[in-house]
Amino acid sequence: MKRQEDTVYRPKLIDWPTLSASDAPDGTCRDKMLTWFFEIVNYFKYNKETVEIALNYLDRYECNDRLEYQLTCMTALYTAVKIHERTALHPKLVASLSQGQFTEQDVIQQERKLLHHLQWRLHPPTTLAFVREFLSWVPAEQRKMVYELAQVQLQHAWRLPRVVPSYTWAYAAVLNALESLHLPCCCSIDMDCDDVVQTQAILYKAIAGVSLNSALSKKRSIQKGVRVSQLATEGGSPRTVVVNH
């Protein structure tokens, strides 16, 4: 998994433009679409890890403008669901969520482009997959709590630029969870210590000074989003979001 993360599955570090006049996608676009990802996944009761997989697809693909970025985001989630969930989304449904921006054929064609660019590498090692590996050195009765606390932190991390590999995010999240639960860490891994410490500091803000119940509540808040782009449900279906408005 670590070898895969360091080679074919590692997302590129994106240098988001800061000029608001630019039509290039920026961090706000990504954040808004991530909120939309969570809304769709929550509505259809998909696994949250599918969101991270879709983000991996997205972050490995280069878009030139916001309209292409929105289509790629929708297509990345559509593809991740089709590969990793038991039930798929129909491309016509995905297109309908774009408020008329795209057609069913647009989604199908963009998926072909995405798959070609990704070279059909569609099973990235996720941060949560690494966490599950690290849980082997956590006492069995504490694993669920450690996993939940790590997940809270990592869902926060998914909104941030991937400045370190997934396994570093995961390792730092587990260390923070163990520390917050006053549990010893009985295993060390060969990683850059400075990277781990800095990543711990970033992630610890997600759970600092809160109980497990509060952290789980925070996880739901992170999933739902707290920005003006926050989505609601209307008429029994998820509302759409457009990143170029």
C-alpha positions in Angstrom: 0.0 0.0 0.0 2.8 2.4 0.9 4.6 1.7 -2.4 1.4 2.3 -4.4 0.8 5.6 -2.5 4.3 6.7 -3.3 4.1 6.0 -7.0 1.0 5.6 -9.2 -1.7 6.7 -6.7 -0.2 9.8 -5.1 -2.1 12.9 -5.9 -0.2 15.9 -7.2 0.2 18.9 -4.9 -2.1 21.5 -6.5 -1.0 25.1 -6.5 -4.5 26.8 -6.3 -4.7 30.2 -7.9 -5.4 33.1 -5.6 -6.8 35.6 -8.2 -10.6 35.6 -7.9 -10.8 36.8 -11.6 -9.2 33.6 -12.7 -11.5 31.0 -14.3 -9.2 28.2 -13.0 -10.6 26.0 -10.2 -9.4 27.0 -6.7 -9.6 25.6 -3.2 -13.1 27.0 -2.7 -14.3 25.0 -5.7 -12.8 21.8 -4.2 -14.3 22.5 -0.8 -17.7 23.2 -2.2 -17.7 20.0 -4.3 -16.5 18.0 -1.2 -19.5 19.2 0.7 -21.6 18.0 -2.3 -19.8 14.7 -2.2 -20.8 14.2 1.4 -24.4 15.1 0.7 -24.7 12.6 -2.0 -23.0 9.8 0.0 -25.1 10.5 3.0 -28.3 10.6 1.0 -27.7 7.3 -0.7 -26.1 5.8 2.4 -22.8 5.0 0.7 -19.5 4.5 2.6 -17.6 7.7 3.5 -14.4 6.2 2.2 -15.9 6.5 -1.3 -15.6 10.2 -0.9 -11.9 9.9 -0.3 -11.5 7.6 -3.3 -13.4 10.1 -5.5 -11.1 12.9 -4.2 -8.1 10.8 -5.2 -9.4 10.5 -8.7 -10.1 14.2 -8.8 -6.7 15.3 -7.4 -4.9 13.1 -10.0 -6.6 14.8 -12.9 -5.8 18.3 -14.1 -8.6 20.7 -15.1 -8.3 24.0 -16.9 -11.5 25.7 -15.9 -14.2 25.6 -13.3 -16.8 24.1 -15.6 -14.5 21.2 -16.5 -13.7 20.9 -12.8 -17.3 20.6 -11.8 -17.9 17.9 -14.5 -14.8 16.0 -13.4 -15.9 16.2 -9.7 -19.3 14.7 -10.5 -17.8 12.1 -12.8 -15.2 11.1 -10.2 -17.9 10.5 -7.6 -20.0 8.6 -10.2 -17.0 6.4 -11.1 -16.0 5.8 -7.4 -19.5 4.8 -6.5 -19.8 2.4 -9.5 -16.5 0.7 -8.6 -16.7 0.6 -4.8 -20.4 0.5 -3.9 -23.0 -2.2 -4.4 -25.4 0.1 -6.2 -24.4 2.6 -8.8 -25.7 6.0 -9.8 -27.2 6.4 -13.3 -25.3 8.9 -15.4 -28.6 10.5 -16.3 -29.2 11.2 -12.5 -25.7 12.6 -12.1 -26.3 14.9 -15.1 -29.6 16.1 -13.6 -27.8 17.3 -10.5 -25.9 19.9 -12.6 -28.9 22.2 -13.1 -28.7 21.7 -16.9 -25.0 22.3 -17.1 -24.2 18.8 -18.4 -25.9 16.0 -20.2 -25.8 12.2 -19.6 -23.5 12.0 -22.6 -21.1 14.6 -21.0 -20.8 12.4 -17.9 -20.1 9.3 -20.0 -17.5 11.0 -22.1 -15.8 12.6 -19.1 -15.6 9.2 -17.4 -13.7 7.8 -20.5 -11.3 10.7 -20.3 -10.9 10.3 -16.5 -10.2 6.5 -16.8 -7.7 7.0 -19.6 -5.8 9.7 -17.6 -5.8 7.5 -14.4 -4.7 4.5 -16.5 -7.6 2.5 -14.9 -5.9 2.7 -11.5 -9.1 3.0 -9.4 -8.3 1.4 -6.1 -6.1 3.9 -4.3 -4.8 3.2 -0.7 -6.9 5.6 1.4 -6.1 7.2 4.7 -8.8 5.0 6.3 -7.3 1.9 4.8 -4.0 2.7 6.4 -5.8 3.4 9.7 -7.3 -0.1 9.6 -3.8 -1.5 9.2 -2.5 0.5 12.1 -5.3 -0.7 14.4 -3.6 -4.1 14.6 -1.4 -2.7 17.4 -4.3 -1.1 19.3 -6.0 -3.1 22.0 -9.1 -4.8 20.5 -11.6 -3.2 22.9 -10.3 0.3 22.0 -10.1 -0.1 18.2 -13.6 1.2 17.4 -12.9 4.4 19.4 -9.5 5.0 17.9 -10.9 4.4 14.4 -13.8 6.9 15.0 -11.5 9.6 16.3 -9.0 9.0 13.5 -11.9 9.3 11.0 -13.0 12.6 12.5 -9.6 14.0 11.9 -9.1 12.6 8.4 -12.4 13.9 7.1 -11.1 17.3 8.2 -7.9 16.5 6.3 -9.7 15.6 3.1 -10.5 19.4 2.8 -6.8 20.2 2.9 -4.1 20.0 0.2 -2.3 16.7 0.3 1.1 17.9 1.4 2.0 14.5 2.9 1.1 11.0 1.8 -2.0 9.2 3.0 -0.1 7.0 5.3 1.4 10.0 7.1 -2.1 11.5 7.6 -3.3 8.1 8.9 -0.4 7.5 11.2 -0.7 11.0 12.7 -4.4 10.6 13.2 -4.0 7.3 15.0 -1.3 8.8 17.3 -3.6 11.7 18.1 -6.4 9.3 18.9 -4.3 7.2 21.1 -3.0 10.3 23.0 -6.5 11.7 23.4 -7.7 8.4 24.9 -4.5 8.1 27.1 -3.5 4.9 25.4 0.2 4.0 24.7 1.5 3.6 21.2 3.3 0.2 21.0 4.6 0.5 17.5 6.7 2.9 15.5 6.9 3.2 11.7 9.8 4.5 9.6 8.5 7.9 8.6 9.8 11.5 8.6 9.4 12.6 12.2 9.0 16.2 11.3 6.2 15.4 8.8 4.4 13.3 11.4 4.7 16.0 14.1 3.5 18.7 11.8 0.6 16.6 10.6 -0.4 15.7 14.1 -0.6 19.4 14.9 -2.9 20.0 11.9 -5.2 17.1 12.7 -5.3 17.5 16.5 -7.4 20.7 16.1 -10.2 18.4 15.0 -10.4 16.6 18.3 -8.5 18.7 20.8 -10.3 18.9 24.2 -13.4 17.0 23.1 -15.0 13.7 24.3 -15.6 10.8 21.9 -19.3 11.7 21.8 -18.5 15.3 20.9 -16.0 14.1 18.3 -18.6 12.0 16.7 -21.0 14.9 16.6 -18.1 17.0 15.1 -17.7 14.3 12.5 -21.3 14.7 11.4 -20.8 18.5 11.2 -17.7 18.0 9.1 -19.6 15.7 6.8 -22.5 18.1 6.4 -20.4 21.3 6.0 -20.9 24.7 7.5 -20.4 27.1 4.6 -22.9 29.0 2.5 -22.5 26.3 -0.1 -24.0 23.8 2.4 -26.6 21.6 0.7 -30.0 20.6 1.9 -32.6 18.1 0.6 -35.5 19.3 -1.4 -38.4 17.2 -2.7 -36.7 14.0 -1.4 -33.5 14.4 -3.4 -30.2 16.2 -2.9 -30.0 19.8 -4.1 -27.4 20.6 -6.7 -24.3 22.7 -6.4 -22.6 24.7 -9.2 -19.0 25.7 -8.6 -18.7 28.5 -11.2 -21.3 30.7 -9.5 
